[in-house]
Amino acid sequence: QIKEGKLSFGRAVKNSRTLNCADYIMIPSFVQSHTHLCQHLYKGLAEDVSLFDWLKKHILPYEASLTEESIRLSCRMALYELMDSGTTVILDMGTFAHQNAVLEEIEKSGITGFSGNILLDRRVGRWSNDLDSYIDYSREIISGIKKSSRAKYALCPRFFPGITKRGISKILKLKDEYDLVLHTHATETEKENEFAFKNYKGSNIEGMNEMKMLSEKTVIAHCVHLKENDFKILKESRSTVCHCPSSNMKLGSGIADIERMQRMKINTCLGSDGAPCNNNMNQLIEMRLCGLLQKVKNNSKSMNAQNVFKMATFNGLPPLEMEKTNGTIEDGKNADFLLIKKNSVHSSPFDANPFSSIVYSIYPSDIEYVFSNGKMLKERGRVLVYDEKDLIEKKKRWLKDFLSHRF
């Protein structure tokens, strides 16, 4: 049963609502450790390009055009897709403006989310390189977040080539002051290593280590092009790597060696990245691709389904300091869980190998119930938080206006 948002194993309270779960399996809800809620509106508008063209020609100019109204719509559409496919905890990277709107939309959705405005001090596209103003904005946001809020602040330096050594020092001072999780990108492509070799004493990861950016509260998206010493550094620093297989495939970035990272006891988790480089925010797809790609990169015995399941439900929690409250079905833990149909055509026979069925077979439609902090977000296959038709109509109007100004 659920008491005050937590799981409680005992006698049911009289006159409480009950669900017959005989035909369902109950699992912890999913944790996505790298998302971009603010980019969801641009799904399908940045196709067939590599990372830096994707950023320069599409995403950075698109993000510059976001208004508070459009960023709220983008967040709602992304959050709908996330909860529909079973995700109730996210680590998100915002953009340069309207970050309060992102956090407000996370809070209203019912999920738990960490997100922050972008930090850099090298000019990128139309954006200012005034890091001091970005840090002042960060402080303003942090001061407005209540302790009880499900929407929390994460420190988000966008990527290593966007920040000077002096800028990194300022960012880390803010991190230490508020004990924040640090969320960034690294070695998504070889170009980031090339930048680091010119400006630091080694690779992207070695440069981050030199600047003391790595710790147990650092989450690094991608890590596709790691050098030999990088694996050792990630292990010793206890940093977490977020694997984004769909995004890495779509942008042609490569395949991260997650199997090797796990052999070395590097914590690895999963995320869908942004909708324009994926074009989904569905953790089921990320699990499936993670398992399959590691078999292609290594061998057929690589990455069993139970291991992938843990990446999707638990491994993203330690850097957020949530492993004691979420990630497993236990008495007293937060009631963040899913009820999945056992008897669908997709997954039958479910009981033969439940982990394999979850990782490789089920669809979002098989996730009939989604709970976050005890609140029901999805019931009998329908998301309760948003009006789907209303979101679609608003997206159509936004797209018509966007395309009329784009071309």
C-alpha positions, 0 to 999 in steps of 0.5 A, spaced: 500 500 500 501 507 499 502 511 505 504 519 504 507 517 498 511 511 500 511 504 500 508 500 506 508 493 506 502 491 511 494 490 512 491 495 507 487 501 510 480 500 510 476 504 505 482 505 501 482 504 493 485 497 491 487 495 485 487 488 483 494 486 480 494 479 479 495 480 471 501 485 472 508 485 474 510 491 479 517 494 478 521 500 480 520 506 475 525 508 470 530 513 471 533 517 465 540 521 467 540 525 461 535 529 457 533 536 454 526 537 456 527 544 452 528 541 445 522 537 445 519 541 440 524 540 435 523 533 434 524 531 426 527 538 425 535 536 425 535 530 421 541 526 418 547 531 421 553 529 425 553 532 432 557 539 431 552 541 425 546 539 429 548 544 434 551 549 430 546 549 424 540 547 428 539 546 436 543 552 438 539 557 434 532 553 435 534 554 443 535 561 442 528 562 439 525 559 445 520 563 449 517 562 456 511 559 452 514 555 447 519 552 453 513 550 457 510 547 451 516 543 450 517 541 457 510 538 457 510 534 451 517 531 453 514 530 460 508 526 457 512 522 453 517 520 459 511 518 464 507 514 458 514 510 458 515 509 465 520 514 467 519 518 474 526 521 475 530 525 470 537 529 470 535 534 465 539 539 461 536 546 460 538 552 456 540 559 457 533 562 459 527 561 462 530 555 467 524 557 472 519 555 467 523 548 466 523 547 474 516 549 475 513 544 469 517 539 472 514 540 479 507 540 476 508 534 472 509 530 479 515 526 477 522 528 480 527 532 476 534 535 477 535 541 471 539 547 470 541 553 466 547 552 461 553 555 463 559 557 459 564 562 457 566 561 450 561 564 445 556 559 442 552 561 437 548 567 439 549 566 446 552 571 451 559 568 454 558 572 460 559 566 465 558 571 471 551 573 469 549 565 468 552 564 475 548 570 478 541 567 474 543 560 477 543 563 484 537 566 483 534 559 481 537 556 487 534 561 492 527 560 489 527 552 490 523 549 496 526 544 500 520 539 499 520 541 491 521 535 487 524 540 482 531 541 484 537 544 481 543 541 477 549 544 475 550 544 467 556 546 464 554 544 457 561 541 454 568 542 455 570 546 449 565 551 451 568 553 458 575 556 460 579 554 465 577 560 469 570 559 468 570 552 470 573 554 477 567 559 478 562 553 476 566 549 481 566 554 487 558 554 486 558 547 486 561 546 492 557 552 495 551 548 494 553 541 494 550 540 487 550 534 482 554 536 476 551 534 469 555 535 463 557 532 456 564 529 454 567 525 448 561 524 444 565 525 438 573 525 437 573 533 436 572 534 444 578 530 445 582 534 440 580 540 443 582 538 450 589 536 447 590 543 445 588 546 451 590 541 457 594 535 458 590 530 455 584 528 453 577 530 454 576 526 461 583 527 463 582 535 462 576 534 466 580 531 471 585 536 471 580 541 473 577 537 478 570 536 475 570 529 476 567 526 483 561 521 485 556 527 484 558 528 476 554 525 471 557 525 464 553 524 458 556 519 452 563 518 453 563 514 446 571 516 445 574 514 451 582 514 451 585 508 455 587 512 461 580 515 461 577 509 464 581 509 470 580 516 471 572 515 471 573 509 476 577 512 481 573 519 481 567 515 482 563 519 476 557 516 473 557 515 465 550 516 462 549 512 456 545 514 450 545 509 445 539 512 440 542 519 440 549 516 439 547 512 433 542 517 430 548 523 430 553 517 428 557 518 434 559 511 435 558 506 440 560 507 448 564 501 451 559 500 457 561 493 457 568 495 459 566 500 464 562 496 468 567 490 468 572 496 471 566 498 476 564 505 473 557 506 474 553 507 468 546 509 467 541 510 461 538 517 458 534 518 451 538 525 450 534 530 447 528 529 442 531 532 436 537 527 436 533 521 438 526 522 436 524 518 442 524 519 450 522 512 451 527 508 456 524 502 453 528 503 447 534 505 450 534 499 454 533 495 448 539 498 444 544 498 450 543 491 450 544 489 443 549 494 441 554 491 447 553 485 444 555 488 437 561 491 440 563 485 444 560 479 444 553 475 445 554 474 452 555 482 453 550 486 457 545 481 460 538 483 461 538 484 468 544 488 468 541 493 463 534 493 467 539 496 473 542 501 469 535 503 467 532 503 474 537 504 479 544 506 477 542 513 475 540 515 483 547 515 487 549 521 484 542 524 485 543 521 493 536 518 491 539 511 492 536 510 499 529 512 497 528 510 490 530 504 485 527 498 489 521 495 491 522 496 499 518 498 505 519 505 506 521 507 499 518 512 495 512 509 491 515 510 484 513 504 481 510 501 474 505 496 473 506 492 467 501 487 463 504 480 464 499 477 458 500 482 452 502 479 445 509 483 445 511 480 452 508 473 453 510 468 456 513 474 461 514 469 467 519 465 462 524 471 463 521 477 466 528 481 465 528 479 458 521 481 457 522 488 460 528 490 456 527 487 449 519 486 448 514 490 452 511 497 449 509 503 453 502 501 452 504 495 456 505 499 462 498 500 464 500 504 471 505 509 473 506 512 480 511 517 482 511 519 490 505 515 491 501 519 485 498 516 479 500 519 473 498 514 468 492 509 469 489 504 465 494 506 459 492 513 459 496 519 462 492 523 467 497 529 468 496 532 461 490 533 455 494 529 449 489 532 444 491 539 447 498 538 447 498 536 440 494 542 437 498 547 441 504 543 438 501 544 431 500 551 432 507 552 434 510 548 428 506 552 423 509 559 426 516 556 427 516 554 420 513 560 417 519 564 420 525 559 419 524 558 411 
